[in-house]
Amino acid sequence: MILKPVTLLYIITVAVLVGAIVWEYYMQQWLAAQPNDGIDVIRTDLFVIWPLVLTLIALSLFRLIKGKK
């Protein structure tokens, strides 16, 4: 079975979205275990994960809207 590029885009988008939610859940648990609830921790992972998720969602929505013409 050969997957079309659009189908791969949707699969990757869903996988990254689920991964980001799982990552955030475990990060919140880790932060809660830190002294002062992790106030002193700088979350640089947010500058990578959420822009990636937003970009993939935007691309998927663009392909859905453009494909309906």
Secondary structure, DSSP 8 states (H G I E B T S, - for coil): ----HHHHHHHHHHHHHHHHHHHHHHHHHHHHHSGGGGTT---TTHHHHHHHHHHHHHHHHHHHHHHT-
